[in-house]
Amino acid sequence: MGHDTQIMAANGKDALRSAFLEALSHTASTVNIVTTDGPAGRAGVTVSAMASVSADTPAPSLLVCINRSSKACPAVLKNAVFCVNVLRDDQSHISDVFAGRIRTEDGDKFSCADWAPLETGAPRVIDPLVAFDCRLTHSELMGTHYVMFGEVEEIFIAERGLPLIYAGRAYGTPVRLE
Ligand SMILES: Cc1cc2nc3c(=O)[nH]c(=O)nc-3n(C[C@H](O)[C@H](O)[C@H](O)COP(=O)(O)O)c2cc1C
């Protein structure tokens, strides 16, 4: 075990929690809008917590983690479908709207972009970098967040474009190392 880890443990639970969040701010992720539609209505939320699970489950699978206090959370659970819209580097305004940082004029988050309905009924941003249309297979509450597993039914891939990156608590774009 490294010296720094021992210091965190000695300082207790709160210090470890703060160090966890601080450490995560040093990592990088794509910025994704998880959208849903169906009997529980249309909803969406910005998430960095998205990961592939397996390409070799019966259908390819991924997961997203959504805070149980987000309005989108019960809607995704009830509709049991969701689309993961991975944003391009010129779409940070969509992230800000779906994270509740910016309010649209009419108060509807979906007014900030154009949308195309997918196979499952979940809305796709018209021009994301990529999008995964998913059916919810199961979910598990871990503390504050639901881990939601989705089986991918349809995939959108843009011909070109770069991902919007979230790192150091700021938006960025990837720089290619030669
Ligand atoms: C870049 C970024 C990444 C985020 N990642 C997550 C995440 O992975 N999971 C989550 O529940 N909230 C995440 N949030 C926070 C939610 O987007 C925000 O709390 C949202 O407003 C909650 O949904 P609501 O407006 O429906 O209540 C993130 C916000 C930003 C700006």
Ligand as a Chemical Component Dictionary entry (heavy atoms), coordinates in Angstrom:
data_LIG
# 
_chem_comp.id                   LIG 
_chem_comp.type                 NON-POLYMER 
_chem_comp.pdbx_formal_charge   0 
_chem_comp.three_letter_code    LIG 
# 
loop_
_chem_comp_atom.comp_id 
_chem_comp_atom.atom_id 
_chem_comp_atom.alt_atom_id 
_chem_comp_atom.type_symbol 
_chem_comp_atom.charge 
_chem_comp_atom.model_Cartn_x 
_chem_comp_atom.model_Cartn_y 
_chem_comp_atom.model_Cartn_z 
_chem_comp_atom.pdbx_ordinal 
LIG C1  C1  C 0 -19.759 17.049 -16.924 1  
LIG C2  C2  C 0 -20.820 16.545 -15.967 2  
LIG C3  C3  C 0 -20.866 15.208 -15.644 3  
LIG C4  C4  C 0 -21.868 14.708 -14.789 4  
LIG N1  N1  N 0 -21.913 13.375 -14.540 5  
LIG C5  C5  C 0 -22.935 12.865 -13.807 6  
LIG C6  C6  C 0 -23.074 11.462 -13.632 7  
LIG O1  O1  O 0 -22.253 10.674 -14.119 8  
LIG N2  N2  N 0 -24.157 11.013 -12.945 9  
LIG C7  C7  C 0 -25.083 11.851 -12.387 10 
LIG O2  O2  O 0 -26.039 11.376 -11.760 11 
LIG N3  N3  N 0 -24.965 13.195 -12.510 12 
LIG C8  C8  C 0 -23.922 13.723 -13.223 13 
LIG N4  N4  N 0 -23.821 15.080 -13.389 14 
LIG C9  C9  C 0 -24.769 15.954 -12.696 15 
LIG C10 C10 C 0 -26.154 16.018 -13.344 16 
LIG O3  O3  O 0 -26.051 16.265 -14.733 17 
LIG C11 C11 C 0 -27.005 17.125 -12.686 18 
LIG O4  O4  O 0 -27.016 16.959 -11.311 19 
LIG C12 C12 C 0 -28.434 17.118 -13.222 20 
LIG O5  O5  O 0 -28.902 18.433 -13.206 21 
LIG C13 C13 C 0 -29.379 16.309 -12.390 22 
LIG O6  O6  O 0 -30.570 16.063 -13.105 23 
LIG P1  P1  P 0 -31.948 16.878 -12.903 24 
LIG O7  O7  O 0 -31.715 18.246 -13.508 25 
LIG O8  O8  O 0 -32.925 16.068 -13.679 26 
LIG O9  O9  O 0 -32.262 16.910 -11.435 27 
LIG C14 C14 C 0 -22.825 15.596 -14.233 28 
LIG C15 C15 C 0 -22.768 16.963 -14.559 29 
LIG C16 C16 C 0 -21.777 17.436 -15.419 30 
LIG C17 C17 C 0 -21.737 18.902 -15.774 31 
# 
loop_
_chem_comp_bond.comp_id 
_chem_comp_bond.atom_id_1 
_chem_comp_bond.atom_id_2 
_chem_comp_bond.value_order 
_chem_comp_bond.pdbx_ordinal 
LIG C1  C2  SING 1  
LIG C2  C3  SING 2  
LIG C2  C16 DOUB 3  
LIG C3  C4  DOUB 4  
LIG C4  N1  SING 5  
LIG C4  C14 SING 6  
LIG N1  C5  DOUB 7  
LIG C5  C6  SING 8  
LIG C5  C8  SING 9  
LIG C6  O1  DOUB 10 
LIG C6  N2  SING 11 
LIG N2  C7  SING 12 
LIG C7  O2  DOUB 13 
LIG C7  N3  SING 14 
LIG N3  C8  DOUB 15 
LIG C8  N4  SING 16 
LIG N4  C9  SING 17 
LIG N4  C14 SING 18 
LIG C9  C10 SING 19 
LIG C10 O3  SING 20 
LIG C10 C11 SING 21 
LIG C11 O4  SING 22 
LIG C11 C12 SING 23 
LIG C12 O5  SING 24 
LIG C12 C13 SING 25 
LIG C13 O6  SING 26 
LIG O6  P1  SING 27 
LIG P1  O7  DOUB 28 
LIG P1  O8  SING 29 
LIG P1  O9  SING 30 
LIG C14 C15 DOUB 31 
LIG C15 C16 SING 32 
LIG C16 C17 SING 33 
# 
